[in-house]
């Protein structure tokens, strides 16, 4: 597979993930995350949390992730980086939907 094919495949997977996440969000939250840029930023920030917290290095079969902590981290990072003010509850819902998507993708 060429690098262009891999990039296209990654972009398609990202679009499927964003669509899945938006379908999981309550109606009143969907407008906030209608922008691919904002939702992609939130997903990147969630991944950054996983990386920095060591979650990705765990050898355990089951990992307990504190979604409230993930949400606080993302909201704090948004403030630091000049992103729009995020609601921690909404970010928690996105993080949970992201995990659900990852689990479905593995199956």
Secondary structure, 3 states (H helix, E strand, C coil): CCHHHHHHHHHHHHHHHHHHHHHHCCHHHHCCCCCHHHHHHHHHHHHHHHHHHCHHHCCCCCCCCCHHHHHHHHHHHHHHCCCCCCCHHHHHHHHHHHHHHHHHHHC
